[in-house]
Amino acid sequence: MRTQIQLFRTGLAALLLSASLTVSACGGGAKTLDGLYANSNGQSTVEFRDGKAFVTMVGMATDGLPFDVQGNTITVHAGGMAGDLVLTRNGDGTLQGPFGIMRKK
């Protein structure tokens, strides 16, 4: 009986450890972006710094906004009537979103 309990505890510990490693490997919402991204005409930019996103559209800039990274999807939480800004990180490092393709400057 004691061996079964020890085996159960060991299995449970291994399961919890592997689950926590999987979450951390997937990013777990970590803010892993840094730098300035701009669309082709330069009128729209998103700068990731200090754990915040700073969005500029046609000369109008936001204060630092919170954002989440889940896999290749970046969600900037703009709130209000604008809602969230959702960007996709492409394999070449560019970002795709409502402003078109944005390249790192």
N, C-alpha and C positions, 0 to 999 in steps of 0.2 A: 504494500500500500504506500509506504513512504517513497519508494522508487517512482511510482506513478505520479505522485504529487511533485517530486523534484523534476521529473521529465516534463510535466505540464508547465511548471514555472519556467523552466529553461526554454521551452517552446514559445511560451507567451513573451518572454523577454526578447527572444530572437525576432519574433513577429513585430513587436513594438519598435525595436531598433531598426529593422529593415524599413518599416513604414516611415519613421522619422528621417532616415537617410533618403528615401524616395522623395519626400516632400522637399527637403533641402536641395536635392539635385535638380528638381523641377523649378527651382527658383522660389517657390513658396511665396510669391508676391514680392520678392526682393527687388529693390530699386537698383537695377544694374546698368542703367543708361547714364551717359555723361556726354556733354557736348552740345553744339548748336547744329540743328538740321534746318535746311531751307528748301523751298520748292524752286522750280526752274527760274521763275522771274524774281525770286528773292522777296516777294511781298508778304509771304507767310513763313514764319519760322516757329520752331519749338526748341527751346533750350532746356536741357536737363542739367541741373546743378544743385548741389546741397540738398539732394533728396526731393526736389520740387521740379515742376515743369512750368516754364515761362513761355506763354503762347503770344505771338504777335501776328495779327491779320490786318493787312493794309494800314500799317501805322498804329493800330490800336493794340496796346499791350495789356496783358493780365498780370496780376501779382502772382507769386508762386502758388501753384496748384498741386494738390496731392495726385500721385499716379500709382498705378499697379502694373506689374509685369507678370503675365501668366503665359509661359511659353513664348510664342512669337507675337502675342497680342499685348499692346500697351494701351491702357485706359487712363486718360487724363480726366480727372473728376472736376469738370468746370462748374457743375451745378447750375442753378437758375434755369432760365428759359433755354440757354444754349445746350444744356445737357452735357453728357460725356463726349469727349473726343476719343475715338477709337482708331488706333494706328496698328499696322501690321509690319513687323520687322521682316524684311526680305533676306534671302540668303546672301546677297551681296552687301548687306549692311545698311541699305537704304530703308526708309520708312514709307509705307503706302497709306494714304488716308484721303480725307475729303479735299485736301489741298494738292493732291496728285502725289508724285514721287518726291520725297524729300531726301536730299543728300547731306551727309555730314560735312560741315565747313571746317 
